[in-house]
Amino acid sequence: MKNKLEDLALLGGSPAFQEKLHVGYPNIGDRSYLMERMNDILDKNWLSNNGPYVQELERKIAALVGVKHCITMCNGTVALEIAIRAAELTGEVIVPSMTFIATAHALQWQEITPIFCDIDPKTHNIKPEKVEELITPRTTGIIGVHLWGRPCDVEGLSEISRRHNLKLIFDAAHAFHCTYNGRMVGSFGSAEVFSFHATKFFNTFEGGAVVTNDDDLASRVRLMKNFGFSGYDNVIYIGTNGKMNEVSAAMGLTSLESMEKFVDRNLQNYRDYQRGFSDIPGIYLLSYNEQEKCNYQYIVLEVDEEVTHINRDDLVKVLIKENIMARRYFYPGCHRMEPYRSYFPNAGLLLPETEKLVGRVLCLPTGNAVGSDAVREICQVIRLVVVNARRVREELKRYKEKIN
């Protein structure tokens, strides 16, 4: 029956994309500059271990964000794990379930229990009022997530953390080059963590960073990312290998040079999607505050099945059939993934807004690989589906009555 739904919904008139349009298709800057840097790396024979390109990238990111310290890492997950350990979190830490699984795993990997908190349905971010309800004597910290690059309630979380003497860290994987009340994300809490994975609008192939104004925390992070070495043959702290290599740093510097172009393309796509969805009932495009700096790297839809007469999952199947790689972010919520669903089988009872949202949200392609023509065609596919979904339901109803 689901194939029947897809076939009827398309009505044969939608475009056939020659290549799949991906969510998070990689942005690549000026290749000639990148190759110049690659050749320089090979000529110098300095491939890793805090090379000149890593040092330059850290200086430039710190200056851009407006913080004292940027410590680059091999990926955002290791950066988050090290930030958590450097902040000396233990016991229980409150996090949203509406996030990528790495946020929870970075805690659980270190035998710290993630306590899942519900969200504000309007912002999709962790709700401070719900955070306070979850604080116990074992709680040592809060991790706020700036979902979709829209900063969470920094003041609300900061006030709670001060009042209860809790550490506050932000998972800013989505929020590089975004501002909150005119101030760059990266300078809040004890530390913030960026991801520079290939799917991010700014990437280093694979990478991440911890940014902070806390001198002591930065010192611990630098030790931890390099096995605890302080100088040659002198280990003074427990650590691991979290270092970014020179090739990734070269990609990061090249991406920085094209970053404004990437943002402009994302913003144009966002505005094209706004126009395309303005007259489609039941399809709600997540909005961004254009008065703030934003990277616009996520095109997020909420699908109201009562209005569209097609649910989010069936719509995603139609889009994928048309080579449009829509994704269900962040389905089904961390609390419904292992090991957390075994540890906390009834967590969903405390997460009603999260439970609703993970069944409604999807993300659409954007980035330099997607232009205005592609956006218009994607919107047209969705318009065709929604406009004809009622007729599809009626056809399915008659079909079921016939076979019964």
Secondary structure, 3 states (H helix, E strand, C coil): CHHHHHHHHHCCCCCCCCCCEECCCCCCCCHHHHHHHHHHHHHHCCCCCCCHHHHHHHHHHHHHHCCCEEEEECCHHHHHHHHHHHCCCCCEEEEECCCCHHHHHHHHCCCCEEEEECECCCCCCECHHHHHHCCCCCEEEEEEECHHHCCCCHHHHHHHHHHCCCEEEEECCCCCCCEECCEECCCCCCEEEEECCCCCCCCCCCCEEEEECCHHHHHHHHHHCECCECCCCCECCCCCECCCCHHHHHHHHHHHHHHHHHHHHHHHHHHHHHHHHCCCCCEEECCCCCCCCCCCCCEEEEECHHHHCCCHHHHHHHHHHCCEECECCCCCCHHHCCCHHHHCCCHHHHCHHHHHHCCCEEEECCCCCCCHHHHHHHHHHHHHHHHHHHHHHHHHHHHHHHHC
